[in-house]
Amino acid sequence: MRAAAFRSITHPDDVEGDLDAARRMLAGELDTYSKEKRHLRKGGAIVWGNLTFALVRHADGIPADLISAVEDIQRRKTAELELRAAEEHFRGLIDQSIAGIWVIQAGRFSFVNPRCAEIFGYASAADLIGREPASVLAQPDRDRVARLMRRRVGGEVP
C-alpha cells in the first residue's frame, strides 16, 4: 500500500506508531507488528481494527513484500466502551451512597466506599483496604459477628 493510501485509512493519532513499526521492521528490529488501532472509513467514520503486518524478505535479507491483515474489532471496542461507562456510573452510585458498602475477599476489605470509612471513623476508604473486618468492630461484638458471617457465607442465613 502506498504511504498516501495508508494515511488516508489510518486515524491521524495512530499514523506515527505504525510508521515507527514499519521503520523498525525494515531495520530488522521487528519480524511482525500487531496493534489495535483506529481506521477511517470513506467519509471519515472511525472503525476499530486489529492490524497485523509482517515483512517478507528475500533470501539475501532484502525486503520483498509486506503482508498485512486487519480484523474488524469494532463490536468488541464498542462493548468495552459501554462496559467502562456502566462501571463508572455504578462506581459513582457506590461512592456517593449514604450507605456503607464494602467487599471482603480472603478475609480482608478489598473495597470500601467513602461512606463506610466515615461510618467506621476512618479518614479515607484506603485506610480500610487490607484490614480484617473484625478490626472495625467493638471487642465484645467480634465473636458474635464472626459467627453470623460464617453462617451467612455458609448459606445458613439468607
N, C-alpha and C positions, 0 to 999 in steps of 0.2 A: 504494500500500500504506500502510496506517495505520502510525504510529510503533510502536504496540504489536506489530503483526504483524511488522514489520521487526525489532524487538528479539528477538522470540521465535525467529527463524530465524538470527540472527547471533550468532556467538561473542562473549561479553562483551568480550574483548580487542580486537575489531575494530569495535565499535559506534561509538566516538568518531571514528575515522578516517573512517568512512562519513558520519557526521553532519557532520563538518567539510567534507567534499567537497560534501555537499548544500548547506550554508550558502554555500560559495564559488560553487557553481553558481547559486544564487538571486541572489547578489550580482553575477553576470555575470563572475566571475573565471575560471570553467571552462565549457567547452562540453560536454565529456564527462568521464567518470571511469571508470577501469578498474583493478581490483585483484584479485590472487589473495588469497582470504581464506577463513576457516573459516565454515561454515554449520552449523546444528544441525538434525538430523532429529528427527522425532517420537520422543520417548523420550530425546533428548539426545545421540545419537551425533553425532560430528563428521564432516563431509564437506567436502572442499576444492572450491571453485568459483572461477571467474573471473567476477567481477561487472563488468558494464559498464552504465552508465546515462547517459542524456542528457536534458536538459530541453528540451522543445519550447515555444517562446514564440509568442504571437500577434504579429501584425504590429507592434503597439504596444509589444512587449517584455515584456508581462505573461506570466508562466508559464502555460502551457496544460496540458501533460501531462508526465509523467515516464515515459520508456521505459527499461525495464531488461531485461537478459538475464543468465542465469547458466549458464555452461558447466561441466559436471562435469569436474574435473581430478583427481579422487581417485586414479585409477590412476597418473597421472604423479607426483603427490606421494608416493605410496607407493613407487614405483620410485626416486625421488630419495632418500628416507629410507633405503631399503635399500642404495643405492649409497654413500651417505655412511657408513653403518655398516660396509660392506665396506672402504671406503677407510681408515677409522680402524683397523680390525682389521689390514689389510695394513700400514699405517704403523707400528702397534705392533710387528708382527713384524720389520719392517725396522729400526726404531730400536733394538730390543733384540737384534738379531742379533749373534752373536760374529764374523761375517764382515764385512769391509769391503765396502760396497756403494756404488756411485756411478753417476751418469748423466752422460754428456758430450753436450752439444749445442753446435753451432757451435764445436767445438774447445775448449770450456771446461767445467769442472764446473758442472752445473746442479742436481745433487742429490748430497749426500754424507751417509751415515748417521754417527752418532756414533762407531761403532767404526772406520770408515775414517779419520776425523780423528785418532783415538787412534793408529792404526797409523802414520800419517804424522807424528805428533808435534805435531799442532795442538790447541789448547785446545778448539775447537768446530768443528762442521761448517760453520758460517757463515764461518769463516776460509778455507775452501777454495772456496766458491762464487765463480764468475767467474774462477778461476785456470786456467791451462793445465795439463793433466795432467803434462806434462814437468817442470813446476816442482817436483814432489814426488819426482822420480827423481834418482838419483846421476848426475852428469855423464857418466861412462863408459857408462851404460846407455841414455841418451836416444835415440841413433840407432837402436840395435837394437830398442827397444820401439816407436819410431815406425814402423819398417818392419813389425813384426809387427801393429801396429794397422791400418796401411794394408791389409795382406793380409787381415786379419780383416774389415774394413769392405768390402773389395772382393770378399769371398766366396771368396777363395783358401784360407782356413783355416776349418775348421768351428768 
